[in-house]
Amino acid sequence: MSLLTAATVLTGCSSTVSDIKITMATGSPGGVYYSLGRGLADIWSGRLGIAKPQVVATAGSKDNVTRLINDQAQVGFSQADALEGVEGSGKLRALARMHDDYLQVIVRADLPVTKLRDLSGLRVSIGGRESGVEIIASELLKSAGVTPQAVNLNLDDSAQAMREGRLDAFFWSGGLPTLAITDLTKGLGVRMLDLSDVLPKFRQEKPVYGSATLPASTYNLQSDPVGPVITLVVRNFLLVNEKMPDDVAEALVRQLFDGQPELVKAHSAARTIEQRSAIETSPVPLHNGAMRYYREAKV
């Protein structure tokens, strides 16, 4: 039995619940989506008695949205901005607003780069193709009039290329902290760019983004003389296809929150997921099953 025909399985006996199959579209193995996806797979399989969901590494948000629309995945993570203008995105529904992603522009510390404009002409990864990182990086660079030698590498490949001296900087949008960046700072001097000089104009053009201070203590940025940096933030959603039965969606959301202490062990970004803010998924409507859970929880 598939998710699409399992409208009542979660109110039935455990033998039918165990027939549910879920493929979850996440992101780069070194990123937060992937860590949270693995955590949710453990929670849902353990608490619902279903087959352990398959956690698929992907290019990121835009790739995940496409997979959900085409029924190649039943659950997926996405940044809010990745849904704009995507054909078929009206088929998608949200289970919850998750953590917020922080834009992180990582630069080799031995380069005289302190502002976004200094990236012009340098070798810079703007994220993997079909990723949310690529969307933000491309739009921000265009707004600021900055033209680096842009390449498309995912997070793990960007970090490795920087270690090997093949890359000067890379963009990443993810929760805090991101494991691949933490590991990178252990063997290489890097700094993170403060974006306060370009954000006012960009946020006026793209109100889907917010801004926030990223604490210096997030990573071991030994060569960073400025401490905390101002950067962009974007909301993350946990999405499904509209065809998911209400009872299935309700059960997944319930165990997301009931199992949250376990999810925090998978990644600390899960600490910021709250029932009250989880319903803030505009422009994606909440799934009816998710709404039923939030109403019962009196959010």
Backbone torsions as a table, in degrees:
resi	resn	phi	psi	omega
1	MET	NA	133.8	179.9
2	SER	-95.5	170.3	175.8
3	LEU	-58.6	-34.9	-172.8
4	LEU	-72.0	-14.7	178.3
5	THR	-117.9	14.0	-173.2
6	ALA	-101.9	41.3	-171.0
7	ALA	-59.0	-28.9	-175.2
8	THR	-121.9	8.2	-171.6
9	VAL	-63.0	-32.0	-174.4
10	LEU	-78.0	-6.7	173.5
11	THR	-103.2	-0.8	-178.8
12	GLY	-98.1	-157.7	-176.1
13	CYS	-82.3	164.1	-174.6
14	SER	-65.0	-25.6	-178.6
15	SER	-66.3	-33.0	177.5
16	THR	-80.2	-35.1	176.7
17	VAL	-57.5	-38.7	-176.6
18	SER	-68.1	-10.2	179.3
19	ASP	-83.3	-10.2	-177.0
20	ILE	-66.6	136.4	178.1
21	LYS	-120.9	128.4	-179.5
22	ILE	-127.4	130.8	167.1
23	THR	-109.4	128.4	-175.8
24	MET	-113.6	122.2	178.5
25	ALA	-89.2	123.4	-172.5
26	THR	-118.3	-98.3	-176.8
27	GLY	-179.0	-152.1	-179.5
28	SER	-65.8	141.5	180.0
29	PRO	-57.1	-24.9	178.7
30	GLY	-89.6	2.6	-175.1
31	GLY	-100.3	175.2	-175.0
32	VAL	-74.3	-38.2	178.8
33	TYR	-54.0	-44.9	-176.6
34	TYR	-65.3	-43.0	178.9
35	SER	-62.8	-44.6	178.9
36	LEU	-66.8	-37.3	178.0
37	GLY	-60.6	-44.0	178.4
38	ARG	-64.9	-39.0	177.8
39	GLY	-63.8	-44.2	178.6
40	LEU	-65.2	-36.7	178.2
41	ALA	-59.7	-42.6	178.2
42	ASP	-65.8	-42.9	-178.4
43	ILE	-65.0	-49.4	-177.1
44	TRP	-66.3	-40.5	179.6
45	SER	-68.9	-40.3	-178.4
46	GLY	-72.2	-39.0	-174.2
47	ARG	-90.3	-27.2	-179.6
48	LEU	-103.2	-9.5	179.9
49	GLY	70.0	25.2	179.6
50	ILE	-94.6	167.0	173.0
51	ALA	-59.9	141.4	-176.9
52	LYS	-60.6	124.4	179.4
53	PRO	-57.3	144.6	176.3
54	GLN	-81.2	120.0	-179.5
55	VAL	-96.7	114.5	-173.4
56	VAL	-105.4	126.1	172.2
57	ALA	-73.3	133.7	-176.5
58	THR	-134.8	-179.4	176.7
59	ALA	-74.0	-18.2	178.4
60	GLY	129.1	-155.7	-167.6
61	SER	-53.6	-53.9	-175.4
62	LYS	-64.6	-39.2	175.8
63	ASP	-61.6	-43.9	-179.4
64	ASN	-62.3	-43.2	179.0
65	VAL	-60.4	-44.0	179.0
66	THR	-61.8	-42.2	-179.9
67	ARG	-64.2	-39.8	178.7
68	LEU	-65.7	-43.5	-179.9
69	ILE	-62.1	-38.0	-176.4
70	ASN	-91.9	11.3	178.5
71	ASP	61.4	27.5	174.8
72	GLN	-89.0	-8.1	175.5
73	ALA	-149.9	152.5	178.4
74	GLN	-101.0	-23.6	179.6
75	VAL	-137.1	143.2	178.8
76	GLY	-159.7	156.2	177.4
77	PHE	-96.8	147.1	174.5
78	SER	-156.5	145.9	168.3
79	GLN	-73.6	153.2	-178.1
80	ALA	-61.6	-36.7	-175.0
81	ASP	-73.2	-19.7	-176.5
82	ALA	-72.4	-10.6	-177.1
83	LEU	-91.2	-11.4	-175.2
84	GLU	-67.0	124.0	174.4
85	GLY	72.7	12.0	-179.4
86	VAL	-87.4	120.4	179.9
87	GLU	-63.2	129.5	179.4
88	GLY	93.2	-4.3	-177.4
89	SER	-66.5	-16.3	175.9
90	GLY	-66.0	-13.8	177.4
91	LYS	-78.6	-10.8	-171.9
92	LEU	-91.5	149.9	176.2
93	ARG	-133.3	154.6	-178.6
94	ALA	-101.4	140.5	169.2
95	LEU	-89.3	-36.7	-176.9
96	ALA	-168.7	150.7	162.0
97	ARG	-78.8	131.2	-177.4
98	MET	-100.0	-141.5	177.3
99	HIS	-74.4	167.3	172.9
100	ASP	-95.5	143.1	176.2
101	ASP	-92.1	141.0	175.3
102	TYR	-106.9	131.5	174.2
103	LEU	-74.1	126.2	-177.8
104	GLN	-124.3	115.3	179.5
105	VAL	-104.4	105.7	-172.8
106	ILE	-99.1	130.1	-175.6
107	VAL	-131.1	144.1	174.3
108	ARG	-59.6	135.0	-175.9
109	ALA	-72.4	-17.2	-179.1
110	ASP	-86.2	7.0	176.7
111	LEU	-105.8	146.8	-179.9
112	PRO	-80.8	59.9	-176.5
113	VAL	-118.4	115.9	178.6
114	THR	-127.7	-13.4	179.6
115	LYS	-130.0	160.2	-179.4
116	LEU	-58.3	-38.1	-178.2
117	ARG	-60.9	-24.2	-179.0
118	ASP	-70.9	-9.2	179.8
119	LEU	-79.3	-11.9	-179.7
120	SER	-55.4	127.1	178.6
121	GLY	84.6	-11.2	-179.0
122	LEU	-86.9	164.0	178.7
123	ARG	-83.1	109.9	-172.0
124	VAL	-131.8	130.0	173.1
125	SER	-88.2	130.7	179.3
126	ILE	-104.9	21.3	178.4
127	GLY	96.6	163.7	178.7
128	GLY	-68.1	155.3	176.5
129	ARG	-63.0	143.6	-179.2
130	GLU	69.1	21.1	179.0
131	SER	-104.9	158.4	173.4
132	GLY	-65.4	-30.4	178.2
133	VAL	-60.4	-45.1	-179.2
134	GLU	-60.3	-39.0	180.0
135	ILE	-61.4	-52.1	-177.3
136	ILE	-65.3	-48.3	-176.0
137	ALA	-60.2	-45.5	-178.2
138	SER	-63.0	-44.4	-178.6
139	GLU	-67.6	-40.7	-178.5
140	LEU	-67.7	-44.7	179.2
141	LEU	-63.2	-39.7	177.7
142	LYS	-63.4	-44.5	-179.7
143	SER	-62.1	-38.8	-176.9
144	ALA	-86.4	-6.4	-179.3
145	GLY	69.0	33.4	-178.2
146	VAL	-104.6	132.7	-176.5
147	THR	-127.3	86.2	175.3
148	PRO	-80.8	176.4	168.9
149	GLN	-82.5	88.2	-170.7
150	ALA	-81.0	136.9	173.7
151	VAL	-131.1	158.4	179.2
152	ASN	-105.8	104.4	176.0
153	LEU	-130.0	143.9	174.8
154	ASN	-74.5	178.0	-174.3
155	LEU	-58.0	-51.3	-175.8
156	ASP	-64.9	-40.1	178.6
157	ASP	-69.5	-33.8	176.9
158	SER	-63.9	-45.7	-179.9
159	ALA	-62.7	-41.3	-179.8
160	GLN	-67.1	-41.3	179.1
161	ALA	-63.5	-34.9	177.9
162	MET	-69.6	-40.2	176.6
163	ARG	-58.7	-38.3	-175.7
164	GLU	-87.1	1.8	177.2
165	GLY	79.2	14.9	-179.1
166	ARG	-94.6	-2.2	-175.8
167	LEU	-143.6	140.2	-179.3
168	ASP	-94.4	-30.8	-176.9
169	ALA	-159.9	161.3	173.0
170	PHE	-150.8	153.6	176.0
171	PHE	-96.4	143.7	172.8
172	TRP	-146.8	139.3	174.6
173	SER	-122.8	115.3	-176.4
174	GLY	-167.0	175.2	177.5
175	GLY	-72.6	173.9	-175.8
176	LEU	-115.9	136.5	-13.6
177	PRO	-82.2	162.4	175.1
178	THR	-99.9	123.1	-172.3
179	LEU	-55.0	-44.3	-176.7
180	ALA	-61.8	-33.7	178.4
181	ILE	-76.6	-40.1	175.3
182	THR	-56.2	-45.9	179.8
183	ASP	-64.9	-37.9	-179.6
184	LEU	-62.1	-41.1	-176.7
185	THR	-68.8	-15.8	-179.6
186	LYS	-72.9	-23.6	-177.0
187	GLY	-125.2	2.0	-175.3
188	LEU	-146.6	136.5	176.2
189	GLY	-75.1	119.9	179.5
190	VAL	-136.0	159.8	172.2
191	ARG	-128.9	163.7	177.3
192	MET	-115.5	134.9	-175.1
193	LEU	-79.7	136.9	171.0
194	ASP	-83.8	131.9	-173.8
195	LEU	-109.1	14.9	-173.7
196	SER	-61.4	-24.8	-178.0
197	ASP	-77.4	-21.1	-177.3
198	VAL	-110.7	-9.5	-174.3
199	LEU	-69.9	-41.4	-177.7
200	PRO	-54.5	-48.0	179.5
201	LYS	-64.7	-45.1	-176.0
202	PHE	-65.8	-42.7	-178.8
203	ARG	-68.8	-27.6	174.8
204	GLN	-68.4	-36.6	177.9
205	GLU	-75.2	-34.5	-174.4
206	LYS	-130.4	80.4	-175.9
207	PRO	-67.6	-5.7	177.4
208	VAL	-66.3	-19.6	-177.9
209	TYR	-96.3	149.6	172.3
210	GLY	-112.4	-173.3	175.7
211	SER	-135.4	155.1	-178.4
212	ALA	-160.5	164.4	175.7
213	THR	-94.8	128.3	177.2
214	LEU	-99.2	114.7	-175.5
215	PRO	-62.3	144.8	178.4
216	ALA	-62.7	-26.7	-177.3
217	SER	-74.6	-5.8	-178.9
218	THR	-60.5	-40.7	179.5
219	TYR	-132.0	166.2	178.0
220	ASN	-88.0	72.6	-177.9
221	LEU	-89.5	78.1	-173.3
222	GLN	-61.8	-29.2	-175.2
223	SER	-95.5	5.8	-176.1
224	ASP	-88.1	111.6	-176.3
225	PRO	-84.9	-11.0	-172.7
226	VAL	-98.5	-11.8	180.0
227	GLY	77.7	-132.0	-176.6
228	PRO	-64.2	151.9	179.7
229	VAL	-124.8	152.6	174.7
230	ILE	-93.9	131.9	-177.0
231	THR	-148.0	179.5	178.8
232	LEU	-84.3	150.1	169.8
233	VAL	-129.2	150.4	177.9
234	VAL	-141.7	142.4	-178.8
235	ARG	-72.2	149.2	175.5
236	ASN	-114.8	141.1	178.0
237	PHE	-119.6	150.3	167.7
238	LEU	-100.9	116.3	-168.8
239	LEU	-115.3	155.6	173.4
240	VAL	-141.2	171.5	173.9
241	ASN	-81.3	150.2	-179.2
242	GLU	-60.4	-20.5	-177.6
243	LYS	-76.8	-9.2	179.1
244	MET	-62.0	129.3	179.5
245	PRO	-59.7	147.6	-176.6
246	ASP	-58.7	-42.8	-177.0
247	ASP	-64.9	-34.8	178.8
248	VAL	-68.0	-48.1	179.8
249	ALA	-59.9	-43.2	-179.9
250	GLU	-61.0	-43.5	-178.8
251	ALA	-65.5	-39.4	179.9
252	LEU	-64.3	-42.9	179.1
253	VAL	-66.8	-42.4	-179.7
254	ARG	-58.0	-44.3	-178.3
255	GLN	-76.7	-22.8	171.1
256	LEU	-58.0	-44.7	-177.5
257	PHE	-84.5	-39.2	177.5
258	ASP	-64.1	-32.1	-179.1
259	GLY	-97.5	14.4	-175.0
260	GLN	-58.4	-39.5	176.4
261	PRO	-56.5	-35.5	177.0
262	GLU	-71.6	-36.3	-179.7
263	LEU	-67.2	-34.1	176.8
264	VAL	-61.5	-33.4	177.6
265	LYS	-67.3	-29.5	177.5
266	ALA	-72.8	-38.9	173.8
267	HIS	-162.5	136.5	-176.0
268	SER	-65.3	-18.5	177.5
269	ALA	-59.5	-22.8	-179.5
270	ALA	-67.0	-16.1	178.2
271	ARG	-62.6	-27.2	-174.3
272	THR	-87.1	-2.2	179.4
273	ILE	-79.5	123.7	-177.1
274	GLU	-130.7	143.6	179.9
275	GLN	-57.5	-42.5	-174.3
276	ARG	-65.4	-41.3	-179.9
277	SER	-86.6	-13.7	-177.9
278	ALA	-64.0	-22.9	-178.8
279	ILE	-83.0	-4.9	-177.4
280	GLU	-86.8	76.5	-173.0
281	THR	-114.4	11.6	177.5
282	SER	-55.4	134.7	14.9
283	PRO	-92.6	9.0	-179.9
284	VAL	-93.9	125.2	178.5
285	PRO	-69.6	149.1	173.7
286	LEU	-67.5	144.5	173.5
287	HIS	-65.7	145.3	-179.1
288	ASN	-57.7	-37.3	178.9
289	GLY	-67.4	-38.8	176.5
290	ALA	-65.0	-42.9	178.5
291	MET	-59.4	-38.3	178.8
292	ARG	-61.7	-39.9	177.3
293	TYR	-64.9	-46.3	-177.1
294	TYR	-64.5	-36.1	177.5
295	ARG	-65.9	-41.1	177.3
296	GLU	-64.7	-35.3	179.0
297	ALA	-78.8	-3.3	178.1
298	LYS	59.1	43.7	177.7
299	VAL	-76.8	NA	NA
